[in-house]
Amino acid sequence: MEINNLTEFTRYCQEHSDDPTLPETVELAERWTHLSSTLKRQYGGQVSEEEWIDEAFSRMPDIKNDATPEKLLPVHDVMTRFWIHGEAFDKWFRQKIVVITQEPLA
């Protein structure tokens, strides 16, 4: 992942070091960003960054088939805050992912 603020990313990782899912979240963000960047380099063209993000998503069945809020929300946080194309990812996320939250029943 091409990080736009390494100091802030390092601080984020330190602050969330007690989160057992952090390594998986960062690894998933890394794979997703790497694949979308690779696709963009290989195929180029006049395709928007969001379309490469979407294409990478469709080529990663482990994400696509297990797209739960618990998995995607932390990835969204990392990618929008630290990836150089974070704005494009945020736009894609808001267009494609619906997160439904419900208060637990008493």
N, C-alpha and C positions, 0 to 999 in steps of 0.2 A: 504494500500500500504506500503510495506516495503521500507522505504526511506533510501537511502544510504548516504545522507548528510543533516541532519535536519536543520542545520544553514543556508545552502544555500537555502533550500526549503522555510524556513521562510522568508528569504530576498526576494526570488522570489514572494511569496504571497504578501508581503508588497509593492513591486514595482508594482505589477499588481492589487492592491486593487481597483483601479478605473475601472477595467474591469468588467462589469456586468455579463459576462459569466464565470468568474473564478470559482465560486462555482460549477457550473454545470460541468466544465472541470475537476476539482479535484474529484468531486463525481463520474464521469464517469470513470476516471482513477482508482479510488479506487475500484469500482465494477469490472472492467475488470481484474485488477491485482489480486484481491481477488479470483475471479472465476478461473482464470488460475492456481493460486497457490493451490487452493482447489482441482481442477481436478488432478493436479500433485501428491498431497498427497494421494488422494483416489485411483488413478489408477496406479501411478508409472510407472515402466517399463523403457525401453530404448528409450523413446520418447524425442525429443529435446524440449527445452523451447518454441521455435517458434511454435511447433505443439500444445502445451497447450494454447498458446496465440490464435492460430487460432481456436481451439475448443471452447474456451471461447467466441470468436467473433461470432462464428456460433450459440451459445446458447443465445446470447443477441440480440434479434430481434430489440430492440429499437436503437441499434447502427448499426446493419447490414442493416436495412431498411432505415436508415437516415444517411448514411455514406457520408456526405458532407465535402468538404475541410474546411469549416468554423467550423465544429464540430470536425473533426479528427486532423487537424494540431495542435491546442492547446493541445489536449490530447497527441499527439505524442511528443510535446515539453516537457510536464511534465513527461511523462513516460520514455523517453529516458534520460532525465537529472537527474531524482531523484529516479526512481525505481531501486531496486538492480539488476533486470534483464533488465535494460534499453537497453543494447546492443542487447539482443535477440529480444526485441520489435522493435528496430530500423531495425534490419535485416528482421523481419516479415513484418513490414510496407513497406519497400522498395520492397519486393517481391510481396505483395498483393495489395497495394493501389497505384493507379495511380492518381496523382493530375495534372489536366490540368488548367493552368492559361492562361487567355486571356486578352490582353489589351482592355479596353473599347473602343468601336467605337465612333469616334468624332461626 
